[in-house]
Amino acid sequence: MPRLLATVLLILGLSACASLGPRDPLRIDLAGLEPLPGQGMEMRFAVKLRVQNPNDQAISYNGVALDLEVNGQPLASGVSDVSGEVPRYGETVISVPVTISAFSMFRQAWGMTSNTPRQSLPYELSGKLGGGLFGTVRFSDTGKLTLPPAGGAPLTRP
């Protein structure tokens, strides 16, 4: 009986290790920003992340955290306890509320007062999708946000 139990445990252990095999990294991109109601002097946005899974197994997540830098300066951060699954060879959009403090807004405005006019601002998005003990996936994305003309539409990503 002890040999049978040891054999079963060994087989289960090996099959668990096989399921942790190498997989392609998720592709996570900034899909959009939507304004949310803020409080006091803070601004809030819903950051939309497009998550693509190029693997043949669905990937479950439970929570997301992110940081957004614009023009080389920290701008916003946010967390969400959202959970779900990115289907195999599929994609999903996750919405994460982020907060921009008054200090961050001031720092960005100060940085834009330089003598060099800008049509677009570089951004860097980094964070993680929670997935349990071994399933946490870190991500980053970079690009440029195009500034709208005065009185025009919101920021866009080319």
Accessible surface in RSA format (square Angstrom, percent):
REM  Atomic radii and reference values for relative SASA: ProtOr
REM  Chains: A
REM  Algorithm: Lee & Richards
REM  Probe-radius: 1.40
REM  Slices: 20
REM RES _ NUM      All-atoms   Total-Side   Main-Chain    Non-polar    All polar
REM                ABS   REL    ABS   REL    ABS   REL    ABS   REL    ABS   REL
RES MET A   1   179.07  92.7 139.29  92.2  39.78  94.7 127.32 108.2  51.75  68.6
RES PRO A   2   109.02  79.5  99.94  91.1   9.07  33.0 104.95  86.7   4.06  25.2
RES ARG A   3   205.93  86.5 202.30 103.1   3.63   8.6  77.55 106.0 128.38  77.8
RES LEU A   4   111.99  62.4 107.07  76.6   4.93  12.4 110.71  77.8   1.28   3.4
RES LEU A   5   107.82  60.0 104.75  74.9   3.07   7.7 107.43  75.4   0.39   1.1
RES ALA A   6    59.95  55.1  50.24  77.5   9.71  22.1  55.22  77.8   4.73  12.5
RES THR A   7    68.49  48.7  65.48  66.4   3.01   7.2  44.62  59.9  23.87  36.1
RES VAL A   8    64.88  42.7  64.01  58.0   0.86   2.1  64.88  56.4   0.00   0.0
RES LEU A   9   106.14  59.1  98.52  70.5   7.62  19.1  98.69  69.3   7.44  20.0
RES LEU A  10   112.45  62.6 106.56  76.2   5.89  14.8 111.89  78.6   0.56   1.5
RES ILE A  11   106.32  60.5 103.91  77.4   2.41   5.8 105.45  75.9   0.88   2.4
RES LEU A  12   106.95  59.6 103.31  73.9   3.64   9.2 103.67  72.8   3.28   8.8
RES GLY A  13    34.75  42.9   0.00   N/A  34.75  42.9  33.64  92.3   1.11   2.5
RES LEU A  14   112.08  62.4 107.04  76.6   5.04  12.7 107.21  75.3   4.86  13.1
RES SER A  15    62.65  52.9  49.57  66.2  13.08  30.1  44.56  94.9  18.10  25.4
RES ALA A  16    55.19  50.7  47.78  73.7   7.41  16.9  54.66  77.0   0.53   1.4
RES CYS A  17    85.25  64.5  74.90  83.5  10.36  24.3  23.18  58.7  62.08  66.9
RES ALA A  18    78.90  72.5  49.15  75.9  29.75  67.7  61.63  86.8  17.27  45.7
RES SER A  19    72.32  61.1  47.66  63.6  24.66  56.8  40.02  85.2  32.30  45.3
RES LEU A  20   118.17  65.8  90.51  64.8  27.66  69.5  94.72  66.5  23.45  63.1
RES GLY A  21    31.96  39.4   0.00   N/A  31.96  39.4  21.67  59.5  10.29  23.1
RES PRO A  22   147.81 107.7 110.24 100.5  37.57 136.6 122.96 101.5  24.85 154.4
RES ARG A  23   126.83  53.3  95.18  48.5  31.65  75.4  43.11  58.9  83.72  50.7
RES ASP A  24    80.75  56.6  77.87  77.5   2.88   6.8   9.13  21.5  71.62  71.4
RES PRO A  25   107.80  78.6  96.68  88.1  11.12  40.4 106.14  87.6   1.67  10.4
RES LEU A  26    19.88  11.1   2.25   1.6  17.63  44.3   2.25   1.6  17.63  47.4
RES ARG A  27   135.90  57.1 131.05  66.8   4.85  11.5  46.85  64.0  89.05  54.0
RES ILE A  28     8.96   5.1   0.51   0.4   8.45  20.4   0.51   0.4   8.45  22.9
RES ASP A  29    49.35  34.6  49.35  49.1   0.00   0.0   8.00  18.8  41.35  41.2
RES LEU A  30     7.56   4.2   2.98   2.1   4.59  11.5   2.98   2.1   4.59  12.3
RES ALA A  31    50.54  46.5   8.40  13.0  42.14  95.9  17.66  24.9  32.88  87.1
RES GLY A  32    25.27  31.2   0.00   N/A  25.27  31.2  25.04  68.7   0.22   0.5
RES LEU A  33    49.14  27.4  25.06  17.9  24.08  60.5  25.06  17.6  24.08  64.8
RES GLU A  34    88.12  50.6  87.98  66.6   0.14   0.3  26.84  51.9  61.28  50.0
RES PRO A  35   109.52  79.8  91.86  83.7  17.66  64.2  92.07  76.0  17.45 108.5
RES LEU A  36    66.12  36.8  52.49  37.6  13.63  34.3  55.71  39.1  10.41  28.0
RES PRO A  37   121.83  88.8  99.74  90.9  22.09  80.3 111.60  92.1  10.23  63.6
RES GLY A  38    39.61  48.9   0.00   N/A  39.61  48.9   5.92  16.2  33.70  75.5
RES GLN A  39   143.98  80.5 134.72  98.5   9.26  22.1  44.91  95.6  99.07  75.1
RES GLY A  40    85.20 105.1   0.00   N/A  85.20 105.1  43.40 119.1  41.79  93.6
RES MET A  41   151.01  78.2 133.98  88.7  17.03  40.6 102.19  86.9  48.82  64.7
RES GLU A  42    55.20  31.7  44.89  34.0  10.31  24.6  11.10  21.5  44.11  36.0
RES MET A  43    81.59  42.3  78.43  51.9   3.17   7.5  65.76  55.9  15.83  21.0
RES ARG A  44    68.58  28.8  65.22  33.2   3.37   8.0   8.92  12.2  59.67  36.2
RES PHE A  45    40.13  20.1  40.13  24.9   0.00   0.0  40.13  24.3   0.00   0.0
RES ALA A  46     7.26   6.7   7.26  11.2   0.00   0.0   7.26  10.2   0.00   0.0
RES VAL A  47     0.00   0.0   0.00   0.0   0.00   0.0   0.00   0.0   0.00   0.0
RES LYS A  48    48.56  23.7  48.56  29.8   0.00   0.0  14.66  13.2  33.90  36.1
RES LEU A  49     0.42   0.2   0.42   0.3   0.00   0.0   0.42   0.3   0.00   0.0
RES ARG A  50    84.05  35.3  83.92  42.8   0.13   0.3  17.82  24.3  66.23  40.1
RES VAL A  51     0.14   0.1   0.14   0.1   0.00   0.0   0.14   0.1   0.00   0.0
RES GLN A  52    54.65  30.6  54.65  39.9   0.00   0.0   9.22  19.6  45.43  34.5
RES ASN A  53     2.71   1.9   0.00   0.0   2.71   6.5   0.84   2.0   1.87   1.8
RES PRO A  54    23.24  16.9  10.99  10.0  12.25  44.5  16.31  13.5   6.94  43.1
RES ASN A  55    13.65   9.4  10.30   9.9   3.35   8.1   8.69  20.9   4.96   4.8
RES ASP A  56    88.31  61.9  77.30  76.9  11.01  26.0  12.58  29.6  75.73  75.5
RES GLN A  57   111.40  62.3 107.93  78.9   3.47   8.3  35.73  76.1  75.67  57.4
RES ALA A  58    46.41  42.7  21.93  33.8  24.48  55.7  21.95  30.9  24.46  64.8
RES ILE A  59    12.75   7.3   9.92   7.4   2.83   6.8  12.75   9.2   0.00   0.0
RES SER A  60    72.32  61.1  59.59  79.5  12.73  29.3  38.26  81.5  34.06  47.7
RES TYR A  61    18.30   8.5  13.63   7.8   4.67  12.2   2.97   2.2  15.32  18.9
RES ASN A  62   105.95  73.1  90.38  87.3  15.57  37.5  18.96  45.6  86.99  84.1
RES GLY A  63    12.31  15.2   0.00   N/A  12.31  15.2  12.31  33.8   0.00   0.0
RES VAL A  64     7.31   4.8   0.00   0.0   7.31  17.6   2.41   2.1   4.90  13.3
RES ALA A  65    27.83  25.6  27.52  42.5   0.31   0.7  27.54  38.8   0.30   0.8
RES LEU A  66     4.30   2.4   0.00   0.0   4.30  10.8   1.26   0.9   3.04   8.2
RES ASP A  67    77.36  54.2  76.76  76.4   0.60   1.4  19.82  46.6  57.55  57.4
RES LEU A  68     4.91   2.7   3.77   2.7   1.13   2.8   3.77   2.7   1.13   3.0
RES GLU A  69    64.50  37.0  64.27  48.6   0.23   0.5  10.55  20.4  53.96  44.1
RES VAL A  70     5.58   3.7   5.53   5.0   0.05   0.1   5.58   4.8   0.00   0.0
RES ASN A  71    29.41  20.3  15.23  14.7  14.18  34.1   2.06   5.0  27.34  26.4
RES GLY A  72    59.35  73.2   0.00   N/A  59.35  73.2  33.50  91.9  25.85  57.9
RES GLN A  73    73.06  40.9  73.06  53.4   0.00   0.0  11.79  25.1  61.26  46.5
RES PRO A  74    74.35  54.2  73.93  67.4   0.42   1.5  74.35  61.4   0.00   0.0
RES LEU A  75    29.78  16.6  25.91  18.5   3.87   9.7  27.26  19.1   2.52   6.8
RES ALA A  76     9.10   8.4   0.39   0.6   8.71  19.8   4.67   6.6   4.42  11.7
RES SER A  77    59.29  50.1  54.73  73.0   4.56  10.5  19.97  42.5  39.31  55.1
RES GLY A  78    12.39  15.3   0.00   N/A  12.39  15.3  10.59  29.1   1.81   4.0
RES VAL A  79   109.00  71.7  98.82  89.5  10.18  24.5  98.82  85.9  10.18  27.6
RES SER A  80    25.06  21.2  12.79  17.1  12.27  28.3   9.47  20.2  15.59  21.8
RES ASP A  81   130.49  91.4 112.59 112.1  17.91  42.3  42.07  99.0  88.43  88.2
RES VAL A  82    51.63  34.0  43.43  39.3   8.19  19.7  51.63  44.9   0.00   0.0
RES SER A  83    72.56  61.3  49.64  66.2  22.92  52.8  13.40  28.5  59.16  82.9
RES GLY A  84    31.01  38.2   0.00   N/A  31.01  38.2  27.11  74.4   3.90   8.7
RES GLU A  85   100.56  57.7  82.66  62.5  17.90  42.6  20.65  39.9  79.92  65.2
RES VAL A  86     0.19   0.1   0.19   0.2   0.00   0.0   0.19   0.2   0.00   0.0
RES PRO A  87    62.36  45.4  61.20  55.8   1.16   4.2  62.36  51.5   0.00   0.0
RES ARG A  88   139.56  58.6 129.94  66.2   9.63  22.9  46.08  63.0  93.49  56.7
RES TYR A  89   138.98  64.9 106.17  60.4  32.81  85.4  77.86  58.5  61.12  75.3
RES GLY A  90    21.10  26.0   0.00   N/A  21.10  26.0  18.58  51.0   2.53   5.7
RES GLU A  91    82.15  47.2  62.88  47.6  19.27  45.9  25.03  48.4  57.12  46.6
RES THR A  92    35.70  25.4  28.40  28.8   7.30  17.4  11.37  15.3  24.33  36.8
RES VAL A  93    68.87  45.3  42.63  38.6  26.24  63.2  42.63  37.0  26.24  71.2
RES ILE A  94     3.77   2.1   0.59   0.4   3.18   7.7   3.77   2.7   0.00   0.0
RES SER A  95    47.04  39.7  34.35  45.8  12.69  29.2  25.53  54.4  21.51  30.1
RES VAL A  96     0.00   0.0   0.00   0.0   0.00   0.0   0.00   0.0   0.00   0.0
RES PRO A  97    43.22  31.5  40.52  36.9   2.70   9.8  40.52  33.5   2.70  16.8
RES VAL A  98     1.43   0.9   0.98   0.9   0.45   1.1   1.43   1.2   0.00   0.0
RES THR A  99    42.67  30.3  36.93  37.4   5.74  13.7  27.12  36.4  15.55  23.5
RES ILE A 100    10.50   6.0  10.50   7.8   0.00   0.0  10.50   7.6   0.00   0.0
RES SER A 101    51.02  43.1  47.05  62.8   3.97   9.1  42.68  90.9   8.34  11.7
RES ALA A 102    32.72  30.1  25.01  38.6   7.71  17.5  25.49  35.9   7.23  19.2
RES PHE A 103   133.56  66.8 125.66  77.8   7.90  20.6 130.26  79.0   3.30   9.5
RES SER A 104    11.66   9.9  11.66  15.6   0.00   0.0   0.00   0.0  11.66  16.3
RES MET A 105    52.91  27.4  46.58  30.8   6.33  15.1  38.43  32.7  14.49  19.2
RES PHE A 106   126.60  63.3 120.98  74.9   5.62  14.6 126.03  76.4   0.56   1.6
RES ARG A 107    60.83  25.5  56.43  28.8   4.39  10.5  33.40  45.6  27.43  16.6
RES GLN A 108    18.04  10.1  16.55  12.1   1.49   3.5  16.17  34.4   1.87   1.4
RES ALA A 109    55.96  51.5  48.22  74.4   7.74  17.6  54.05  76.1   1.92   5.1
RES TRP A 110   175.57  70.5 169.39  82.0   6.18  14.5 141.63  75.5  33.94  55.1
RES GLY A 111    31.95  39.4   0.00   N/A  31.95  39.4  25.91  71.1   6.04  13.5
RES MET A 112    86.18  44.6  61.24  40.5  24.94  59.4  44.62  37.9  41.56  55.1
RES THR A 113    98.99  70.4  70.54  71.5  28.46  67.8  66.84  89.8  32.15  48.6
RES SER A 114    61.34  51.8  37.11  49.5  24.23  55.8  47.17 100.5  14.17  19.8
RES ASN A 115   154.51 106.6 123.88 119.7  30.62  73.7  39.22  94.4 115.29 111.4
RES THR A 116    90.53  64.4  84.61  85.8   5.92  14.1  53.37  71.7  37.16  56.2
RES PRO A 117   122.93  89.6  95.66  87.2  27.27  99.1 107.33  88.6  15.60  97.0
RES ARG A 118   100.22  42.1  78.22  39.9  21.99  52.4  21.84  29.8  78.38  47.5
RES GLN A 119   147.62  82.5 142.87 104.4   4.75  11.3  58.21 123.9  89.41  67.8
RES SER A 120    30.83  26.0  23.07  30.8   7.76  17.9   7.08  15.1  23.75  33.3
RES LEU A 121     8.83   4.9   8.83   6.3   0.00   0.0   8.83   6.2   0.00   0.0
RES PRO A 122    54.07  39.4  53.35  48.6   0.72   2.6  53.55  44.2   0.52   3.2
RES TYR A 123     6.81   3.2   0.00   0.0   6.81  17.7   3.25   2.4   3.56   4.4
RES GLU A 124    79.73  45.8  77.95  59.0   1.77   4.2  11.93  23.1  67.79  55.4
RES LEU A 125     0.00   0.0   0.00   0.0   0.00   0.0   0.00   0.0   0.00   0.0
RES SER A 126    41.41  35.0  41.41  55.3   0.00   0.0  19.69  41.9  21.72  30.4
RES GLY A 127    15.51  19.1   0.00   N/A  15.51  19.1  11.70  32.1   3.80   8.5
RES LYS A 128    81.40  39.7  81.40  49.9   0.00   0.0  33.66  30.3  47.74  50.9
RES LEU A 129     3.37   1.9   3.03   2.2   0.34   0.9   3.03   2.1   0.34   0.9
RES GLY A 130    17.64  21.8   0.00   N/A  17.64  21.8  16.74  45.9   0.90   2.0
RES GLY A 131    27.92  34.4   0.00   N/A  27.92  34.4   7.36  20.2  20.56  46.0
RES GLY A 132    56.46  69.6   0.00   N/A  56.46  69.6  40.61 111.4  15.86  35.5
RES LEU A 133   158.93  88.5 120.91  86.5  38.02  95.6 127.68  89.7  31.24  84.1
RES PHE A 134   156.75  78.4 123.23  76.3  33.52  87.2 129.16  78.3  27.59  79.0
RES GLY A 135    20.50  25.3   0.00   N/A  20.50  25.3  15.88  43.6   4.62  10.3
RES THR A 136    59.87  42.6  36.63  37.1  23.24  55.4  22.42  30.1  37.45  56.6
RES VAL A 137    24.72  16.3  21.67  19.6   3.05   7.4  24.72  21.5   0.00   0.0
RES ARG A 138   177.51  74.5 153.53  78.3  23.98  57.1  66.54  90.9 110.97  67.3
RES PHE A 139    20.03  10.0   5.54   3.4  14.48  37.7  15.52   9.4   4.51  12.9
RES SER A 140    75.97  64.2  51.66  68.9  24.31  56.0  15.29  32.6  60.68  85.0
RES ASP A 141    17.36  12.2  11.76  11.7   5.59  13.2   5.79  13.6  11.56  11.5
RES THR A 142    89.64  63.8  76.85  77.9  12.79  30.5  44.06  59.2  45.58  68.9
RES GLY A 143    23.34  28.8   0.00   N/A  23.34  28.8  19.75  54.2   3.59   8.0
RES LYS A 144   110.28  53.8 106.38  65.3   3.90   9.3  65.10  58.6  45.18  48.1
RES LEU A 145     5.73   3.2   5.73   4.1   0.00   0.0   5.73   4.0   0.00   0.0
RES THR A 146    50.41  35.9  49.31  50.0   1.11   2.6  43.49  58.4   6.93  10.5
RES LEU A 147    42.56  23.7  32.51  23.3  10.04  25.2  32.51  22.8  10.04  27.0
RES PRO A 148    48.56  35.4  27.51  25.1  21.06  76.5  33.49  27.7  15.07  93.7
RES PRO A 149   103.96  75.8  90.48  82.5  13.48  49.0 102.71  84.8   1.26   7.8
RES ALA A 150   112.25 103.2  69.04 106.5  43.21  98.3  80.68 113.6  31.57  83.6
RES GLY A 151    92.05 113.5   0.00   N/A  92.05 113.5  44.88 123.2  47.17 105.6
RES GLY A 152    45.91  56.6   0.00   N/A  45.91  56.6  18.69  51.3  27.22  61.0
RES ALA A 153    62.83  57.8  49.53  76.4  13.30  30.2  57.12  80.4   5.71  15.1
RES PRO A 154   106.23  77.4  92.60  84.4  13.63  49.6 103.98  85.8   2.25  14.0
RES LEU A 155    71.27  39.7  51.58  36.9  19.68  49.5  51.58  36.2  19.68  53.0
RES THR A 156    73.88  52.5  67.80  68.7   6.08  14.5  58.92  79.1  14.96  22.6
RES ARG A 157    96.70  40.6  69.03  35.2  27.68  65.9  22.51  30.8  74.20  45.0
RES PRO A 158   122.19  89.1  57.01  52.0  65.18 236.9  95.77  79.1  26.42 164.2
END  Absolute sums over single chains surface
CHAIN  1 A    10316.4       8135.3       2181.1       6348.1       3968.3
END  Absolute sums over all chains
TOTAL         10316.4       8135.3       2181.1       6348.1       3968.3
